Structure formats: C-alpha cells, structure tokens
C-alpha cells in the first residue's frame, strides 16, 4: 500500500514539474497525476533503453519527470 502511495506522489510531483518545464502545460491535479504516472512508466522504459537505473527518491523523480516531459512533448506534437 505504501509503495502505491509513494508511486502516486512521485507521479504527481513529476507531472507538476513537467508542466512547469513545458511552459505551463499544467492539467490540474488529476491531469498532472495521470501525466506523471504515465511519465514514470515511460521514463523507466527510456532510462532502461540507455542503460540507466533510477535509484532512490531523486532518481525516480528525475526518471518520472523526464518521461512526463517526453509524453507532453509527444502530445503537443500530436495536437498541433
């Protein structure tokens, strides 16, 4: 149960950070959570492709944020 809460909190923070990094592309609390969670999965996959591992809170937050930024970038390209 704590792992799920931990994952959700990291996803929320990553979604918020990605929204700030991508020039204010914030989707509100629930939207940021969804972007962050999908970004966490995507970031873990992308880090694995290049041989990196996210260790600890900061590592997981960085990985999730990178994934969320990539997700927002892709969504922005699809939308325009």
Phi and psi restraints in degrees (range 20) as a CNS / XPLOR table:
assign (resid 1 and name C) (resid 2 and name N)
       (resid 2 and name CA) (resid 2 and name C) 1.0 -66.9 20.0 2
assign (resid 2 and name N) (resid 2 and name CA)
       (resid 2 and name C) (resid 3 and name N) 1.0 -33.6 20.0 2
assign (resid 2 and name C) (resid 3 and name N)
       (resid 3 and name CA) (resid 3 and name C) 1.0 -63.3 20.0 2
assign (resid 3 and name N) (resid 3 and name CA)
       (resid 3 and name C) (resid 4 and name N) 1.0 -38.1 20.0 2
assign (resid 3 and name C) (resid 4 and name N)
       (resid 4 and name CA) (resid 4 and name C) 1.0 -66.1 20.0 2
assign (resid 4 and name N) (resid 4 and name CA)
       (resid 4 and name C) (resid 5 and name N) 1.0 -45.0 20.0 2
assign (resid 4 and name C) (resid 5 and name N)
       (resid 5 and name CA) (resid 5 and name C) 1.0 -62.9 20.0 2
assign (resid 5 and name N) (resid 5 and name CA)
       (resid 5 and name C) (resid 6 and name N) 1.0 -43.1 20.0 2
assign (resid 5 and name C) (resid 6 and name N)
       (resid 6 and name CA) (resid 6 and name C) 1.0 -59.3 20.0 2
assign (resid 6 and name N) (resid 6 and name CA)
       (resid 6 and name C) (resid 7 and name N) 1.0 -46.6 20.0 2
assign (resid 6 and name C) (resid 7 and name N)
       (resid 7 and name CA) (resid 7 and name C) 1.0 -62.0 20.0 2
assign (resid 7 and name N) (resid 7 and name CA)
       (resid 7 and name C) (resid 8 and name N) 1.0 -43.4 20.0 2
assign (resid 7 and name C) (resid 8 and name N)
       (resid 8 and name CA) (resid 8 and name C) 1.0 -65.3 20.0 2
assign (resid 8 and name N) (resid 8 and name CA)
       (resid 8 and name C) (resid 9 and name N) 1.0 -40.2 20.0 2
assign (resid 8 and name C) (resid 9 and name N)
       (resid 9 and name CA) (resid 9 and name C) 1.0 -66.1 20.0 2
assign (resid 9 and name N) (resid 9 and name CA)
       (resid 9 and name C) (resid 10 and name N) 1.0 -41.2 20.0 2
assign (resid 9 and name C) (resid 10 and name N)
       (resid 10 and name CA) (resid 10 and name C) 1.0 -64.7 20.0 2
assign (resid 10 and name N) (resid 10 and name CA)
       (resid 10 and name C) (resid 11 and name N) 1.0 -41.8 20.0 2
assign (resid 10 and name C) (resid 11 and name N)
       (resid 11 and name CA) (resid 11 and name C) 1.0 -61.7 20.0 2
assign (resid 11 and name N) (resid 11 and name CA)
       (resid 11 and name C) (resid 12 and name N) 1.0 -41.3 20.0 2
assign (resid 11 and name C) (resid 12 and name N)
       (resid 12 and name CA) (resid 12 and name C) 1.0 -64.1 20.0 2
assign (resid 12 and name N) (resid 12 and name CA)
       (resid 12 and name C) (resid 13 and name N) 1.0 -46.2 20.0 2
assign (resid 12 and name C) (resid 13 and name N)
       (resid 13 and name CA) (resid 13 and name C) 1.0 -64.3 20.0 2
assign (resid 13 and name N) (resid 13 and name CA)
       (resid 13 and name C) (resid 14 and name N) 1.0 -42.1 20.0 2
assign (resid 13 and name C) (resid 14 and name N)
       (resid 14 and name CA) (resid 14 and name C) 1.0 -65.4 20.0 2
assign (resid 14 and name N) (resid 14 and name CA)
       (resid 14 and name C) (resid 15 and name N) 1.0 -40.4 20.0 2
assign (resid 14 and name C) (resid 15 and name N)
       (resid 15 and name CA) (resid 15 and name C) 1.0 -64.1 20.0 2
assign (resid 15 and name N) (resid 15 and name CA)
       (resid 15 and name C) (resid 16 and name N) 1.0 -40.6 20.0 2
assign (resid 15 and name C) (resid 16 and name N)
       (resid 16 and name CA) (resid 16 and name C) 1.0 -65.3 20.0 2
assign (resid 16 and name N) (resid 16 and name CA)
       (resid 16 and name C) (resid 17 and name N) 1.0 -46.9 20.0 2
assign (resid 16 and name C) (resid 17 and name N)
       (resid 17 and name CA) (resid 17 and name C) 1.0 -61.4 20.0 2
assign (resid 17 and name N) (resid 17 and name CA)
       (resid 17 and name C) (resid 18 and name N) 1.0 -42.9 20.0 2
assign (resid 17 and name C) (resid 18 and name N)
       (resid 18 and name CA) (resid 18 and name C) 1.0 -63.3 20.0 2
assign (resid 18 and name N) (resid 18 and name CA)
       (resid 18 and name C) (resid 19 and name N) 1.0 -39.6 20.0 2
assign (resid 18 and name C) (resid 19 and name N)
       (resid 19 and name CA) (resid 19 and name C) 1.0 -61.5 20.0 2
assign (resid 19 and name N) (resid 19 and name CA)
       (resid 19 and name C) (resid 20 and name N) 1.0 -39.0 20.0 2
assign (resid 19 and name C) (resid 20 and name N)
       (resid 20 and name CA) (resid 20 and name C) 1.0 -70.0 20.0 2
assign (resid 20 and name N) (resid 20 and name CA)
       (resid 20 and name C) (resid 21 and name N) 1.0 -40.6 20.0 2
assign (resid 20 and name C) (resid 21 and name N)
       (resid 21 and name CA) (resid 21 and name C) 1.0 -69.3 20.0 2
assign (resid 21 and name N) (resid 21 and name CA)
       (resid 21 and name C) (resid 22 and name N) 1.0 -30.4 20.0 2
assign (resid 21 and name C) (resid 22 and name N)
       (resid 22 and name CA) (resid 22 and name C) 1.0 -94.6 20.0 2
assign (resid 22 and name N) (resid 22 and name CA)
       (resid 22 and name C) (resid 23 and name N) 1.0 39.3 20.0 2
assign (resid 22 and name C) (resid 23 and name N)
       (resid 23 and name CA) (resid 23 and name C) 1.0 58.3 20.0 2
assign (resid 23 and name N) (resid 23 and name CA)
       (resid 23 and name C) (resid 24 and name N) 1.0 53.9 20.0 2
assign (resid 23 and name C) (resid 24 and name N)
       (resid 24 and name CA) (resid 24 and name C) 1.0 75.7 20.0 2
assign (resid 24 and name N) (resid 24 and name CA)
       (resid 24 and name C) (resid 25 and name N) 1.0 26.2 20.0 2
assign (resid 24 and name C) (resid 25 and name N)
       (resid 25 and name CA) (resid 25 and name C) 1.0 -81.7 20.0 2
assign (resid 25 and name N) (resid 25 and name CA)
       (resid 25 and name C) (resid 26 and name N) 1.0 58.9 20.0 2
assign (resid 25 and name C) (resid 26 and name N)
       (resid 26 and name CA) (resid 26 and name C) 1.0 -85.8 20.0 2
assign (resid 26 and name N) (resid 26 and name CA)
       (resid 26 and name C) (resid 27 and name N) 1.0 142.5 20.0 2
assign (resid 26 and name C) (resid 27 and name N)
       (resid 27 and name CA) (resid 27 and name C) 1.0 -115.1 20.0 2
assign (resid 27 and name N) (resid 27 and name CA)
       (resid 27 and name C) (resid 28 and name N) 1.0 18.1 20.0 2
assign (resid 27 and name C) (resid 28 and name N)
       (resid 28 and name CA) (resid 28 and name C) 1.0 82.4 20.0 2
assign (resid 28 and name N) (resid 28 and name CA)
       (resid 28 and name C) (resid 29 and name N) 1.0 177.1 20.0 2
assign (resid 28 and name C) (resid 29 and name N)
       (resid 29 and name CA) (resid 29 and name C) 1.0 -59.5 20.0 2
assign (resid 29 and name N) (resid 29 and name CA)
       (resid 29 and name C) (resid 30 and name N) 1.0 -52.4 20.0 2
assign (resid 29 and name C) (resid 30 and name N)
       (resid 30 and name CA) (resid 30 and name C) 1.0 -68.4 20.0 2
assign (resid 30 and name N) (resid 30 and name CA)
       (resid 30 and name C) (resid 31 and name N) 1.0 -42.3 20.0 2
assign (resid 30 and name C) (resid 31 and name N)
       (resid 31 and name CA) (resid 31 and name C) 1.0 -63.1 20.0 2
assign (resid 31 and name N) (resid 31 and name CA)
       (resid 31 and name C) (resid 32 and name N) 1.0 -42.4 20.0 2
assign (resid 31 and name C) (resid 32 and name N)
       (resid 32 and name CA) (resid 32 and name C) 1.0 -63.3 20.0 2
assign (resid 32 and name N) (resid 32 and name CA)
       (resid 32 and name C) (resid 33 and name N) 1.0 -38.1 20.0 2
assign (resid 32 and name C) (resid 33 and name N)
       (resid 33 and name CA) (resid 33 and name C) 1.0 -62.8 20.0 2
assign (resid 33 and name N) (resid 33 and name CA)
       (resid 33 and name C) (resid 34 and name N) 1.0 -45.0 20.0 2
assign (resid 33 and name C) (resid 34 and name N)
       (resid 34 and name CA) (resid 34 and name C) 1.0 -65.8 20.0 2
assign (resid 34 and name N) (resid 34 and name CA)
       (resid 34 and name C) (resid 35 and name N) 1.0 -45.4 20.0 2
assign (resid 34 and name C) (resid 35 and name N)
       (resid 35 and name CA) (resid 35 and name C) 1.0 -61.0 20.0 2
assign (resid 35 and name N) (resid 35 and name CA)
       (resid 35 and name C) (resid 36 and name N) 1.0 -42.0 20.0 2
assign (resid 35 and name C) (resid 36 and name N)
       (resid 36 and name CA) (resid 36 and name C) 1.0 -65.6 20.0 2
assign (resid 36 and name N) (resid 36 and name CA)
       (resid 36 and name C) (resid 37 and name N) 1.0 -40.9 20.0 2
assign (resid 36 and name C) (resid 37 and name N)
       (resid 37 and name CA) (resid 37 and name C) 1.0 -67.3 20.0 2
assign (resid 37 and name N) (resid 37 and name CA)
       (resid 37 and name C) (resid 38 and name N) 1.0 -47.1 20.0 2
assign (resid 37 and name C) (resid 38 and name N)
       (resid 38 and name CA) (resid 38 and name C) 1.0 -63.6 20.0 2
assign (resid 38 and name N) (resid 38 and name CA)
       (resid 38 and name C) (resid 39 and name N) 1.0 -39.0 20.0 2
assign (resid 38 and name C) (resid 39 and name N)
       (resid 39 and name CA) (resid 39 and name C) 1.0 -63.5 20.0 2
assign (resid 39 and name N) (resid 39 and name CA)
       (resid 39 and name C) (resid 40 and name N) 1.0 -35.8 20.0 2
assign (resid 39 and name C) (resid 40 and name N)
       (resid 40 and name CA) (resid 40 and name C) 1.0 -63.5 20.0 2
assign (resid 40 and name N) (resid 40 and name CA)
       (resid 40 and name C) (resid 41 and name N) 1.0 -43.4 20.0 2
assign (resid 40 and name C) (resid 41 and name N)
       (resid 41 and name CA) (resid 41 and name C) 1.0 -66.5 20.0 2
assign (resid 41 and name N) (resid 41 and name CA)
       (resid 41 and name C) (resid 42 and name N) 1.0 -46.4 20.0 2
assign (resid 41 and name C) (resid 42 and name N)
       (resid 42 and name CA) (resid 42 and name C) 1.0 -63.0 20.0 2
assign (resid 42 and name N) (resid 42 and name CA)
       (resid 42 and name C) (resid 43 and name N) 1.0 -42.8 20.0 2
assign (resid 42 and name C) (resid 43 and name N)
       (resid 43 and name CA) (resid 43 and name C) 1.0 -62.8 20.0 2
assign (resid 43 and name N) (resid 43 and name CA)
       (resid 43 and name C) (resid 44 and name N) 1.0 -42.3 20.0 2
assign (resid 43 and name C) (resid 44 and name N)
       (resid 44 and name CA) (resid 44 and name C) 1.0 -61.0 20.0 2
assign (resid 44 and name N) (resid 44 and name CA)
       (resid 44 and name C) (resid 45 and name N) 1.0 -40.2 20.0 2
assign (resid 44 and name C) (resid 45 and name N)
       (resid 45 and name CA) (resid 45 and name C) 1.0 -65.5 20.0 2
assign (resid 45 and name N) (resid 45 and name CA)
       (resid 45 and name C) (resid 46 and name N) 1.0 -47.2 20.0 2
assign (resid 45 and name C) (resid 46 and name N)
       (resid 46 and name CA) (resid 46 and name C) 1.0 -65.5 20.0 2
assign (resid 46 and name N) (resid 46 and name CA)
       (resid 46 and name C) (resid 47 and name N) 1.0 -40.6 20.0 2
assign (resid 46 and name C) (resid 47 and name N)
       (resid 47 and name CA) (resid 47 and name C) 1.0 -63.5 20.0 2
assign (resid 47 and name N) (resid 47 and name CA)
       (resid 47 and name C) (resid 48 and name N) 1.0 -38.4 20.0 2
assign (resid 47 and name C) (resid 48 and name N)
       (resid 48 and name CA) (resid 48 and name C) 1.0 -63.9 20.0 2
assign (resid 48 and name N) (resid 48 and name CA)
       (resid 48 and name C) (resid 49 and name N) 1.0 -35.7 20.0 2
assign (resid 48 and name C) (resid 49 and name N)
       (resid 49 and name CA) (resid 49 and name C) 1.0 -63.2 20.0 2
assign (resid 49 and name N) (resid 49 and name CA)
       (resid 49 and name C) (resid 50 and name N) 1.0 -34.1 20.0 2
assign (resid 49 and name C) (resid 50 and name N)
       (resid 50 and name CA) (resid 50 and name C) 1.0 -98.4 20.0 2
assign (resid 50 and name N) (resid 50 and name CA)
       (resid 50 and name C) (resid 51 and name N) 1.0 6.6 20.0 2
assign (resid 50 and name C) (resid 51 and name N)
       (resid 51 and name CA) (resid 51 and name C) 1.0 83.7 20.0 2
assign (resid 51 and name N) (resid 51 and name CA)
       (resid 51 and name C) (resid 52 and name N) 1.0 19.9 20.0 2
assign (resid 51 and name C) (resid 52 and name N)
       (resid 52 and name CA) (resid 52 and name C) 1.0 -102.3 20.0 2
assign (resid 52 and name N) (resid 52 and name CA)
       (resid 52 and name C) (resid 53 and name N) 1.0 153.1 20.0 2
assign (resid 52 and name C) (resid 53 and name N)
       (resid 53 and name CA) (resid 53 and name C) 1.0 -127.8 20.0 2
assign (resid 53 and name N) (resid 53 and name CA)
       (resid 53 and name C) (resid 54 and name N) 1.0 135.3 20.0 2
assign (resid 53 and name C) (resid 54 and name N)
       (resid 54 and name CA) (resid 54 and name C) 1.0 -86.5 20.0 2
assign (resid 54 and name N) (resid 54 and name CA)
       (resid 54 and name C) (resid 55 and name N) 1.0 116.2 20.0 2
assign (resid 54 and name C) (resid 55 and name N)
       (resid 55 and name CA) (resid 55 and name C) 1.0 -119.5 20.0 2
assign (resid 55 and name N) (resid 55 and name CA)
       (resid 55 and name C) (resid 56 and name N) 1.0 132.0 20.0 2
assign (resid 55 and name C) (resid 56 and name N)
       (resid 56 and name CA) (resid 56 and name C) 1.0 79.3 20.0 2
assign (resid 56 and name N) (resid 56 and name CA)
       (resid 56 and name C) (resid 57 and name N) 1.0 177.9 20.0 2
assign (resid 56 and name C) (resid 57 and name N)
       (resid 57 and name CA) (resid 57 and name C) 1.0 -62.6 20.0 2
assign (resid 57 and name N) (resid 57 and name CA)
       (resid 57 and name C) (resid 58 and name N) 1.0 -48.3 20.0 2
assign (resid 57 and name C) (resid 58 and name N)
       (resid 58 and name CA) (resid 58 and name C) 1.0 -64.7 20.0 2
assign (resid 58 and name N) (resid 58 and name CA)
       (resid 58 and name C) (resid 59 and name N) 1.0 -43.1 20.0 2
assign (resid 58 and name C) (resid 59 and name N)
       (resid 59 and name CA) (resid 59 and name C) 1.0 -61.9 20.0 2
assign (resid 59 and name N) (resid 59 and name CA)
       (resid 59 and name C) (resid 60 and name N) 1.0 -43.1 20.0 2
assign (resid 59 and name C) (resid 60 and name N)
       (resid 60 and name CA) (resid 60 and name C) 1.0 -68.2 20.0 2
assign (resid 60 and name N) (resid 60 and name CA)
       (resid 60 and name C) (resid 61 and name N) 1.0 -37.2 20.0 2
assign (resid 60 and name C) (resid 61 and name N)
       (resid 61 and name CA) (resid 61 and name C) 1.0 -66.3 20.0 2
assign (resid 61 and name N) (resid 61 and name CA)
       (resid 61 and name C) (resid 62 and name N) 1.0 -41.5 20.0 2
assign (resid 61 and name C) (resid 62 and name N)
       (resid 62 and name CA) (resid 62 and name C) 1.0 -64.2 20.0 2
assign (resid 62 and name N) (resid 62 and name CA)
       (resid 62 and name C) (resid 63 and name N) 1.0 -46.2 20.0 2
assign (resid 62 and name C) (resid 63 and name N)
       (resid 63 and name CA) (resid 63 and name C) 1.0 -60.0 20.0 2
assign (resid 63 and name N) (resid 63 and name CA)
       (resid 63 and name C) (resid 64 and name N) 1.0 -46.5 20.0 2
assign (resid 63 and name C) (resid 64 and name N)
       (resid 64 and name CA) (resid 64 and name C) 1.0 -65.7 20.0 2
assign (resid 64 and name N) (resid 64 and name CA)
       (resid 64 and name C) (resid 65 and name N) 1.0 -38.6 20.0 2
assign (resid 64 and name C) (resid 65 and name N)
       (resid 65 and name CA) (resid 65 and name C) 1.0 -67.3 20.0 2
assign (resid 65 and name N) (resid 65 and name CA)
       (resid 65 and name C) (resid 66 and name N) 1.0 -42.7 20.0 2
assign (resid 65 and name C) (resid 66 and name N)
       (resid 66 and name CA) (resid 66 and name C) 1.0 -59.8 20.0 2
assign (resid 66 and name N) (resid 66 and name CA)
       (resid 66 and name C) (resid 67 and name N) 1.0 -45.2 20.0 2
assign (resid 66 and name C) (resid 67 and name N)
       (resid 67 and name CA) (resid 67 and name C) 1.0 -62.2 20.0 2
assign (resid 67 and name N) (resid 67 and name CA)
       (resid 67 and name C) (resid 68 and name N) 1.0 -40.6 20.0 2
assign (resid 67 and name C) (resid 68 and name N)
       (resid 68 and name CA) (resid 68 and name C) 1.0 -67.5 20.0 2
assign (resid 68 and name N) (resid 68 and name CA)
       (resid 68 and name C) (resid 69 and name N) 1.0 -38.4 20.0 2
assign (resid 68 and name C) (resid 69 and name N)
       (resid 69 and name CA) (resid 69 and name C) 1.0 -64.5 20.0 2
assign (resid 69 and name N) (resid 69 and name CA)
       (resid 69 and name C) (resid 70 and name N) 1.0 -43.4 20.0 2
assign (resid 69 and name C) (resid 70 and name N)
       (resid 70 and name CA) (resid 70 and name C) 1.0 -61.2 20.0 2
assign (resid 70 and name N) (resid 70 and name CA)
       (resid 70 and name C) (resid 71 and name N) 1.0 -43.2 20.0 2
assign (resid 70 and name C) (resid 71 and name N)
       (resid 71 and name CA) (resid 71 and name C) 1.0 -61.8 20.0 2
assign (resid 71 and name N) (resid 71 and name CA)
       (resid 71 and name C) (resid 72 and name N) 1.0 -45.9 20.0 2
assign (resid 71 and name C) (resid 72 and name N)
       (resid 72 and name CA) (resid 72 and name C) 1.0 -63.5 20.0 2
assign (resid 72 and name N) (resid 72 and name CA)
       (resid 72 and name C) (resid 73 and name N) 1.0 -37.8 20.0 2
assign (resid 72 and name C) (resid 73 and name N)
       (resid 73 and name CA) (resid 73 and name C) 1.0 -62.2 20.0 2
assign (resid 73 and name N) (resid 73 and name CA)
       (resid 73 and name C) (resid 74 and name N) 1.0 -46.4 20.0 2
assign (resid 73 and name C) (resid 74 and name N)
       (resid 74 and name CA) (resid 74 and name C) 1.0 -63.3 20.0 2
assign (resid 74 and name N) (resid 74 and name CA)
       (resid 74 and name C) (resid 75 and name N) 1.0 -44.5 20.0 2
assign (resid 74 and name C) (resid 75 and name N)
       (resid 75 and name CA) (resid 75 and name C) 1.0 -62.5 20.0 2
assign (resid 75 and name N) (resid 75 and name CA)
       (resid 75 and name C) (resid 76 and name N) 1.0 -37.7 20.0 2
assign (resid 75 and name C) (resid 76 and name N)
       (resid 76 and name CA) (resid 76 and name C) 1.0 -64.7 20.0 2
assign (resid 76 and name N) (resid 76 and name CA)
       (resid 76 and name C) (resid 77 and name N) 1.0 -41.5 20.0 2
assign (resid 76 and name C) (resid 77 and name N)
       (resid 77 and name CA) (resid 77 and name C) 1.0 -68.2 20.0 2
assign (resid 77 and name N) (resid 77 and name CA)
       (resid 77 and name C) (resid 78 and name N) 1.0 -37.6 20.0 2
assign (resid 77 and name C) (resid 78 and name N)
       (resid 78 and name CA) (resid 78 and name C) 1.0 -67.2 20.0 2
assign (resid 78 and name N) (resid 78 and name CA)
       (resid 78 and name C) (resid 79 and name N) 1.0 -40.3 20.0 2
assign (resid 78 and name C) (resid 79 and name N)
       (resid 79 and name CA) (resid 79 and name C) 1.0 -68.1 20.0 2
assign (resid 79 and name N) (resid 79 and name CA)
       (resid 79 and name C) (resid 80 and name N) 1.0 -34.6 20.0 2
